[in-house]
C-alpha cells in the first residue's frame, strides 16, 4: 500500500529555514525579508549568514530579529568549550596547531558552520546564557555549494561512525531531513540561467532526500502594456522612448515564459516579488518585500 508523505507545515511553523539559489539573485535580501516577516508574526528570529566574513555576534537588526555572520573558527571554539569543558576546551579551540589541523580537514568548516546553525535552532541552546530563537533562517551559499554544505553532516556521520563528531553530524543530518522542523527555499530571477540553475538545484536536493518548499522569483518586472498598447506603440517604433518601452515589454514576455517553466515544476510553491527601482535595498524596501511574502 502506497503511503502518501505528510504535507509539511507552512514555513513560518518550522524552526529552521535554508535560503539558497544562484549567486546574484537576491537570496540575502529574501532571507532578511523573511526574517522581518517572521519577527512581525511574533517569532524571535535570527538570520545566520554562511557567506560572510564572520563576526560571531548576534546583533539586533529589528524588533525580534537578529543577525549573525557565522565564523567556523569561533564555532569550533564554542563547541570545544562545551564538549571538552572550561579552560581546557577553550585552550584547545584557540590552539593554532589544532585549529590549522581542524580547518584543513575536508568538510570540517562546513560541519562546524552547520553545527552552529543547529545550535541556534534548538529550543535549549548550548551557548551559555544565550536565549533560544523561534526561527533560524540560514542565508546559505549559492546553489551548488549549498547542496554540498547540506551533504556534509551525513558524510561525516558515515565516515566517523562513532564518537562525538559522528553523533553531532548525525544529529545535524537528521535535523536537515526533518520536514516538520526544516524548510528549504530557492530564490531565483526570471532569467534563463537562474531558472535552469533552480531546476538543477531541485534535482540535486532530491538526490539528498531534501525538497524545496518554496521558490521565490525575485525582481519580476511588471507587465505595463496590453496588446492594444503594443500595437499603438508599434506605430511610433522609431522614437527612442518607444523603443525602450517595447524592449521592456519584450523582457516581461520572456520572463513570463521562463516563469511558466518553474510553475510547471513547482505549482503553488512559486511566489513572485516585484523589481524595486532603487539603487540600494534598505530597510523600507525590505519591509515592502516582507509585506508581500506569503510563505
C-alpha positions, 0 to 999 in steps of 0.5 A: 500500500502506497503511503502518501508523505505528510504535507509539511507545515507552512514555513513560518511553523518550522524552526529552521529555514535554508535560503539558497539559489544562484549567486546574484539573485537576491537570496540575502535580501529574501532571507532578511525579508523573511526574517522581518516577516517572521519577527512581525508574526511574533517569532524571535528570529535570527538570520545566520549568514554562511557567506560572510566574513564572520563576526560571531555576534548576534546583533539586533537588526529589528524588533525580534530579529537578529543577525549573525555572520557565522565564523567556523573558527569561533564555532569550533571554539564554542563547541570545544568549550562545551564538549571538552569543558572550561579552560581546557576546551577553550585552550584547545579551540584557540590552539593554532596547531589544532585549529590549522589541523581542524580547518584543513580537514575536508568538510570540517568548516562546513560541519562546524558552520552547520553545527552552529546553525543547529545550535541556534535552532534548538529550543535549549541552546548550548551557548551559555546564557544565550536565549533560544530563537523561534526561527533560524533562517540560514542565508546559505551559499549559492546553489551548488555549494549549498547542496554540498554544505547540506551533504556534509553532516551525513558524510561525516556521520558515515565516515566517523561512525562513532564518537562525538563528531559522528553523533553531532553530524548525525544529529545535524543530518537528521535535523536537515531531513526533518520536514516538520522542523526544516524548510528549504527555499530557492530564490531565483530571477526570471532569467534563463540561467537562474531558472535552469540553475533552480531546476538543477538545484531541485534535482540535486536536493532530491538526490539528498532526500531534501525538497524545496518548499518554496521558490521565490522569483525575485525582481519580476518586472511588471507587465505595463502594456496590453496588446492594444498598447503594443500595437499603438506603440508599434506605430511610433517604433522609431522614437527612442522612448518607444523603443525602450518601452517595447524592449521592456515589454519584450523582457516581461514576455520572456520572463513570463515564459521562463516563469511558466517553466518553474510553475510547471515544476513547482505549482503553488510553491512559486511566489513572485516579488516585484523589481524595486527601482532603487539603487540600494535595498534598505530597510523600507524596501525590505519591509515592502518585500516582507509585506508581500511574502506569503510563505 
